[in-house]
Amino acid sequence: MVEHCLRYRDDEPVGDPAVTVDAFAVQGNATAVRIEPGDDARALLPALDRIALIEINFPSYGDGRGYSAARILREHGYAGELRAVGDVLIDQLSHMRRCGFDAFAPDKPITPDAADKALATWPEVYQKTVDGRSPIWALRHGR
């Protein structure tokens, strides 16, 4: 289990270690999977209902592939914990949340108060999200 984790879920944290996507394909009975840059999140789609935790690694703040992986998983119905791990910076939290992340395990700890403030910075969004918020243009048109 990650030492420092910010969770925005009401269920119990998953204590099982995450296996790689390749290991999951072979053993298939793991409940936690870790996606590395270059892994295809679509490989997990047939098993989403059996996975309780998916960690997506951000080896550097400039590597945005994890955002796409998160969105793919959420758009295909993944309802388990989606955790961003690695070089996760406070100014990325709101964008990660919009893509579907509901837990964060940054290399450098972020206090819960600072995270809450960062997540509340932009209450309105302009693009479609998977976190349930309607874009401002839709709200303006009564949608």
Buried (B, 14 or more C-beta within 10 A) or exposed (E): EBEEBBBBEEEEBBEEEBBBBEEBEEEEEBBBBBBBBEBEBEBBEEEBEBBBBBBBBBBEEEBBBBBEBBBBBBEEEBEBBBBBBBBBBBEBBBBBBBBBBBBBBBEEEBEEEEBEEBBEEEEEBEEEBBBEBBBEEEEEEEE
